[in-house]
Amino acid sequence: MPETATATGKATYKDLLAVPENLVAEIIFGVLETHPRPAPKHTLVSSVIGNKLGPPFHHGDNGPGGWWSLDEPELHLGEHVLVPDLAGWRRERMPELPETAWFELAPDWVCEVISPSTARLDRGPKREIYCQFKIPYLWHVDPDPRTLEAFELHDGQWLLIASLSGDEEIAVAPFAAAPFGLGALWAD
C-alpha cells in the first residue's frame, strides 16, 4: 500500500489516514473522496439489514449460514480503497477473517445505502469497481423513496434482478433463503 504522494498526483493511503475521523474516506480511481458519516436514517437501514441477515446467514439460525457479513469494511481492491455500508463473503472463499484492518479479497455481496452525499459515487464509480472486481451481487437501498434495487453480475454487466419498494418482501439473491419485509428498514 502506498505511503506517500505519487508522482502522478494520485491519492495515497497516507492521504486517506489524514482525513478527520468524522468523515468517511475512500480512494476511487486515484481520487480521495470524502463524505460525512451516515445520518441516523441511513445508519438504521444498514443496521437493520445486518440484523436481519446475521442470524440466518452468519450464525445459521433458521437459515443456511456460511457467510461473514460486516458493517463498513475497508476494501482494498487494486488501487481503490472502498468502504461499502455492508459486505458479505461466503466462508468457503474466506474461511477466516484477515488479521489486517482491511480486506483484499473482494466480497461476494455489497450493499450501499444511498444518501445525497454518496449517490454519485455509489451509483457510478463504485458500482463500476464492484463490476471490475467481479463481485457477484450488489444491493442499492435508498431510504428516501424506500426502495431496494438488487443486481447480479452477468457477463461483466449488472443485471437488475429485483426492484422493491415500501413493505415488499425481500427474497433476493444471495439471501433469498430467509426473506424479510422491506418495511423493517424504514424509520417509522
C-alpha positions as CSV (number, residue, x, y, z in Angstrom):
1,M,0.0,0.0,0.0
2,P,1.4,3.5,-0.9
3,E,2.8,5.6,1.9
4,T,3.4,9.0,0.2
5,A,2.1,11.1,-2.6
6,T,2.8,9.6,-6.0
7,A,4.4,11.5,-8.9
8,T,1.1,11.2,-10.8
9,G,-0.7,13.1,-8.1
10,K,-3.0,10.1,-7.2
11,A,-4.2,9.9,-3.6
12,T,-2.4,7.6,-1.3
13,Y,-3.3,5.6,1.8
14,K,-1.4,8.2,3.8
15,D,-3.8,10.8,2.4
16,L,-6.7,8.7,3.5
17,L,-5.4,8.2,7.0
18,A,-5.1,12.0,7.4
19,V,-8.8,12.6,6.9
20,P,-10.7,13.6,10.1
21,E,-12.5,10.7,11.8
22,N,-15.9,12.3,11.4
23,L,-15.6,11.7,7.6
24,V,-15.7,8.5,5.6
25,A,-12.7,8.5,3.2
26,E,-12.2,6.3,0.1
27,I,-9.8,6.3,-2.8
28,I,-11.6,5.9,-6.1
29,F,-9.7,5.9,-9.4
30,G,-6.8,7.7,-7.6
31,V,-9.0,10.4,-6.1
32,L,-9.5,10.9,-2.4
33,E,-13.3,11.1,-1.9
34,T,-14.8,12.1,1.5
35,H,-18.3,12.4,2.8
36,P,-19.9,12.8,6.2
37,R,-20.6,9.8,8.4
38,P,-24.1,8.4,7.7
39,A,-27.2,10.1,9.1
40,P,-29.3,8.2,11.6
41,K,-31.9,7.2,9.0
42,H,-29.1,5.8,6.8
43,T,-27.4,4.0,9.7
44,L,-30.7,2.5,10.8
45,V,-31.3,0.9,7.3
46,S,-27.7,-0.5,7.3
47,S,-28.1,-1.8,10.9
48,V,-31.4,-3.5,10.3
49,I,-30.2,-5.2,7.2
50,G,-27.2,-6.6,9.2
51,N,-29.6,-7.7,12.0
52,K,-31.9,-9.4,9.5
53,L,-29.1,-11.2,7.7
54,G,-26.9,-12.1,10.7
55,P,-29.0,-14.9,12.3
56,P,-29.8,-17.0,9.2
57,F,-26.6,-16.3,7.2
58,H,-23.8,-15.6,9.6
59,H,-25.0,-17.8,12.5
60,G,-27.0,-20.4,10.6
61,D,-30.1,-19.8,12.8
62,N,-33.2,-20.7,10.6
63,G,-31.0,-20.3,7.5
64,P,-28.1,-21.8,5.7
65,G,-25.2,-20.0,7.4
66,G,-21.9,-19.9,5.6
67,W,-21.4,-16.1,5.4
68,W,-19.3,-13.3,7.0
69,S,-21.4,-10.1,7.0
70,L,-19.7,-6.9,8.1
71,D,-20.6,-3.2,8.5
72,E,-18.4,-0.7,6.7
73,P,-15.5,-3.0,5.9
74,E,-12.5,-1.3,4.3
75,L,-11.9,-3.0,0.9
76,H,-8.5,-2.7,-0.8
77,L,-9.3,-3.6,-4.4
78,G,-6.3,-2.9,-6.6
79,E,-5.6,0.9,-6.4
80,H,-9.0,1.5,-4.8
81,V,-9.9,1.8,-1.2
82,L,-13.7,1.5,-0.7
83,V,-16.0,1.4,2.3
84,P,-19.4,0.0,1.5
85,D,-22.1,0.1,4.1
86,L,-22.3,-3.7,4.3
87,A,-20.4,-6.5,2.6
88,G,-20.5,-10.3,2.8
89,W,-18.1,-13.1,2.0
90,R,-19.0,-16.8,1.6
91,R,-17.0,-18.6,4.2
92,E,-16.0,-21.2,1.6
93,R,-14.0,-18.4,-0.1
94,M,-12.8,-16.7,3.1
95,P,-12.7,-19.3,5.9
96,E,-11.1,-16.9,8.4
97,L,-11.2,-13.1,8.8
98,P,-7.9,-11.4,7.9
99,E,-5.6,-10.1,10.6
100,T,-5.4,-6.7,8.8
101,A,-7.8,-3.8,9.3
102,W,-8.9,-4.2,5.7
103,F,-9.9,-6.8,3.2
104,E,-8.0,-7.5,-0.1
105,L,-10.4,-10.4,-1.1
106,A,-13.4,-8.9,-3.0
107,P,-16.7,-9.7,-1.2
108,D,-19.5,-11.8,-2.7
109,W,-22.1,-9.2,-1.9
110,V,-22.0,-5.5,-1.3
111,C,-24.8,-3.2,-0.1
112,E,-24.7,0.5,-0.5
113,V,-27.3,2.6,1.4
114,I,-27.8,5.6,-0.9
115,S,-27.7,9.1,0.6
116,P,-27.5,12.5,-1.0
117,S,-23.7,12.7,-0.2
118,T,-22.9,9.3,-1.7
119,A,-25.4,8.6,-4.5
120,R,-23.0,9.9,-7.2
121,L,-20.2,7.5,-6.1
122,D,-22.5,4.6,-5.2
123,R,-24.3,4.5,-8.5
124,G,-21.3,5.4,-10.6
125,P,-17.6,4.7,-10.0
126,K,-18.1,2.3,-7.0
127,R,-20.6,0.2,-8.9
128,E,-18.1,0.1,-11.8
129,I,-15.3,-1.0,-9.5
130,Y,-17.5,-3.7,-8.0
131,C,-18.1,-5.0,-11.5
132,Q,-14.4,-4.8,-12.4
133,F,-13.6,-7.0,-9.3
134,K,-16.4,-9.4,-10.2
135,I,-18.5,-9.0,-7.0
136,P,-21.5,-11.2,-7.9
137,Y,-24.2,-9.3,-6.0
138,L,-24.9,-5.6,-5.3
139,W,-27.8,-4.0,-3.5
140,H,-28.7,-0.3,-3.5
141,V,-31.1,0.6,-0.7
142,D,-32.4,4.2,-0.8
143,P,-34.2,5.3,2.4
144,D,-35.9,8.4,0.9
145,P,-38.0,6.6,-1.8
146,R,-37.9,3.4,0.4
147,T,-36.5,1.2,-2.4
148,L,-34.1,-1.7,-2.8
149,E,-32.5,-2.5,-6.1
150,A,-30.7,-5.8,-6.3
151,F,-28.2,-6.5,-9.1
152,E,-26.4,-9.7,-10.1
153,L,-23.3,-9.7,-12.3
154,H,-23.8,-11.4,-15.6
155,D,-21.1,-11.4,-18.3
156,G,-19.4,-8.3,-16.9
157,Q,-22.7,-6.3,-16.7
158,W,-25.1,-5.6,-13.8
159,L,-28.5,-7.2,-14.3
160,L,-31.3,-5.8,-12.2
161,I,-32.9,-8.9,-10.5
162,A,-35.3,-7.1,-8.2
163,S,-36.7,-3.7,-7.6
164,L,-38.7,-3.5,-4.4
165,S,-40.4,-0.7,-2.5
166,G,-42.4,0.1,0.6
167,D,-43.0,-3.1,2.6
168,E,-42.5,-5.7,-0.1
169,E,-40.8,-8.9,0.9
170,I,-37.0,-9.1,0.3
171,A,-36.4,-12.6,-1.0
172,V,-33.5,-11.8,-3.2
173,A,-30.2,-13.4,-4.1
174,P,-27.9,-14.1,-2.5
175,F,-30.1,-14.0,0.6
176,A,-33.4,-15.4,-0.7
177,A,-33.4,-18.3,1.8
178,A,-34.5,-16.0,4.7
179,P,-36.9,-13.4,3.4
180,F,-37.9,-10.3,5.5
181,G,-40.1,-7.3,4.9
182,L,-38.5,-4.2,3.4
183,G,-40.7,-2.1,5.7
184,A,-38.5,-3.2,8.7
185,L,-35.8,-0.9,7.2
186,W,-37.7,2.4,7.5
187,A,-37.8,4.7,10.5
188,D,-41.5,4.8,11.4
